[in-house]
Amino acid sequence: MLQTIDGKSMPPLSASFLVYYNQIAGRMSDAGVVAAANYVDALIANQKQDEVHVASWLPGADWSGTDLQPIWTACVSLYPNGDPHEMSARFFGQLVRSRFHNHSDLWYCTLNEYVARSWIYFRATR
């Protein structure tokens, strides 16, 4: 099933995470998912042209009072005995990936476990 946010397609999610992604998104309102996507778009727009960006570094550690808080809240309610931090981070990573994928500028990405535990993004130079 092709995932979309606000009419924009997402790159395919791994089969193992698609179930979790859908569960978490299902606990959020559509407006909450779109607000989180717009929040990520604003983070991307504010990045300097020549910097490398790691998804896990973008939002900071405290999502209280931001448009990302519904992700955390959904994870806490879905996984009361699990690690809501891990699941919210995974959901956020997929959200970031989709926003870079649909961005008007060309962005490259790589996964390098030695540098960071998440995807690394950098803008293509023209």
N, C-alpha and C positions, 0 to 999 in steps of 0.2 A: 504494500500500500504506500503510495507516495504521500509523504508528510508535507503539509504546507503551514505557513504562518502568515497570516494577513495576505493570502493569495500568492506568496512567494514559495517556491519549492525548496525543500531541504535536501541536501545530499543524503543518500541512503544511510540509514543507521544500521549498525551491526544487528543481526538477528537477536543476539543475546541481550542487547540493550533496548531494542524497540518496545518490548513489553513494558519495561520499567518507564521508559519515556512516556508511553501512552497512559500508563497509570498515573504518573505525576501530572501530566498535562490535563488528565481527566479530573483531577482534584482542583484544578485552577479554573477560573472563569476564562472564557475566550478573551475578554478584555484584559485579564491579568497576563495571559500569554503574550498578547500583542504589546502590552505595556513593557513587559520584560524584553521583548525583541527590540522595541524602540529604545529602551535603555541601553542595550548593547550597541545599537546603531549609533547612538550619541557617543558612547565610549570610543567606538571606531573612528568617528568623525573627528574626535579631539586628539587622535594620535598623531605624532609628528611623522612627517613623510619618510624620514630615513631611519626610523627605529624598528627594532624587532619586537614583536608582542607575543606574550604567552598568555593563553586564555585564562589560566588560573591567577594571573597577576592583575587582570583588568579590573575586577570589581572591588578588590580588597576583602578583608575577612568578615566585616560586619555588614550584613545586608538590611539591618533594621531601618525601617522608614524609607526604604528604596523600593523601586518597582520589582526588585528581585526577591523581596521578602515572601511573596506568595509561593515561590518555589520552595523555600525552606519550610514554610508552614505545611505545604502539601506533603513534603517528605517526612516531617515529624508525625503527621497523622497517618501516613501509609506505613511507616516503618518504626513504630514506637519502641521496638526492642532492637532495632538495627542502628546503623550509623547515618543519621539524616545528613550529616556533613558530606559524606562520601556520595550519597545519591544526589544531593542537590548540586554538588560539584560536577557530577557526570551529566546531569540534565543541563546545567549551565554550559558545559563544554560543547554539547551538541547544539545548543542554541547559538553559541558563538560561531561554531563551524558553519551553521546555516546562514548566518548574517554575513560572514566573510564570503561565503559561496555566492551570495546574491548581491554583493556590493557592486556599485557601478565602477569602481577602480579594480584593477587586476591585483589580486593578492595571491601569494604563494604560501603554501603551508608544508610543514614537515613534522614528523614525530621523532623526537630525539630523547630517549629515556635518560641519557647522560646529562643533558642540560636541564630538562624540566619534565615533570610528570604529566604534561599536557601538550597539545598541539602548539606549534610555534608559527606565527604568521609574520610575513613581511610583504610590504607593498612593492609591486614591480616598478622599476624605474623606467621612465620613457625618454 
